[in-house]
Amino acid sequence: MILYLDTSALVKLYVEEAGAEEVANWVDDATTVTTCRIAYAEARAAFARHRREGGLTTTLWRRTVANLDDDWSRFAIVEVTDGLVRSAGRLADRHALRGFDAIHLAAALELQDDRNQVRFGCFDTGLCQAAKKAKLVIP
């Protein structure tokens, strides 16, 4: 089974917060874990926010970034292409999504076909609703 992680789910692999254990279980059950190239920058921004807000010490922040860097090559990465962003634009219109949320949804849909059912790991209510409407499985 293919598991697609949007950034809200991906960050939970590295930062202890509600849902972290759930995401770890999803990853354990998956044959392939995927995300979009933009998730790296979004995750780093989330880590920096946690650091600014006192949720991560400087030492823990550095370790968290290093862990993401070590793991990054293990993820199947969906590249941002012209076709992907155009699809994301249509999804943003249809589902009232923010830009990067629409890109994540488009990336997951790009992976789904007759042979591959994609589970869409996400913790954003609006994005999860759009993913369900698009026939993705929400774990």
N, C-alpha and C positions, 0 to 999 in steps of 0.2 A: 504494500500500500504506500502511496505517495502522500507525504505530509508536507503541506505548504505552511510555513510560519510567516505571518506578517510581523512587523516589528514589535507590536505589543506582546506577542507570544515569544518571539526570539529573545527579547530582553530578559524574560523570566528564566531562561537557561543560565543567566549570569548574575542576576540580582535577586536576592531573596525578597520576594513580595508575593502577595496573594496569587495563587494559580501556578506558582513555580513547580510544585510537585506534579500537578496535572500535566504541565507541558513536558516534564521529564518522562512521564509515563507515555505520552503520545509519541515522543521520540523513540522510546524503547520499542514500541509496537510497530514503528514504521520501517519499511524496507529502504525508502529513500526520503531524505529530509531536504526540502527545497526552500528557497526564498529568492527575492529579487535583489539585484546588485545594490539598489538604493537602501536596502535594510542595513547595510554596514554603516553608512553615514547616520542614519536615523538611530541606530543602536548606540553609536558613539555619542550622539547628542543626548540620548537618554541617560547614559552613564555619567556624562558631564553634569547633567541636571541633578542626578542623585548626589554627586559629589558636592555641588554648590549648596544643595539643601541639607547636607550633613548626613545623608544616608550611606555614603561611602567615604572612608578616610582616603587620603592620597595614596597610601600604600595599597589599600584594597581596590581603589579605582585603577591603579596601574596593573594590578593582577587581573582584574576583570577585563581590561582592554587586551592584555596579553592572552588571556584565555580565548577571547573572541578571535583574535588573530590566529591562534593555534588551530582553532576549530574551523575557520572560514573555508579552508580547502576541502573540508569534509561535506560541505553543503553543495547540493546541485544548484547552481546559480542561474536564474533566469536573467538574461541580459535585457537592458533597456534599448529597444529599437524603435524606429519610427512607427512600425505597425503596432507595437505594444502601446505606445503613448497615444496613438489615435484610438485604439480600442479603449484605453483608459478614459479618454475624453468622452467617448460615447457612454461608457459606464457611469462616469461622473454626472452626465446629464440625466441619465435614466434613473439613477438611484440617489441623487443629491449627495455625492461623496466628495470629500476633500481630495486634492490631487494625488498625493502619495497613496492614500487608501485605494483610489481607483487604479493606480498602477499595480498595487499588490493584487487586487482582484483580477485584473487583466492577466497578470503573470500566472496566477493559479489556473485561470481558465485556459491559458495557452497550453498547459500541461495535460489537461483532461481530454481524453478521447475514448473511443470504444473499449480500448484495452486497459486504460488507466483511470481509476476513480481517485479523485484528489480529495483528501481531508484538509479542510481549511482551518488552521489553528489561529485564532484571533480572540481578542478580549474587548473589541470595540463593538458595541451593540448595533450601531447603524451599518457597519461593514459586515458583520455577521448576517444581518437581515438581507443585505444585498447578495451575499454569497449564497444564502439559501435559495433566494429567488433565481439565482443563476445556476442552480442545481449542483452546487458543491456540498459536500458533507461537512457538517460542523461536528467536531468530536464532542 
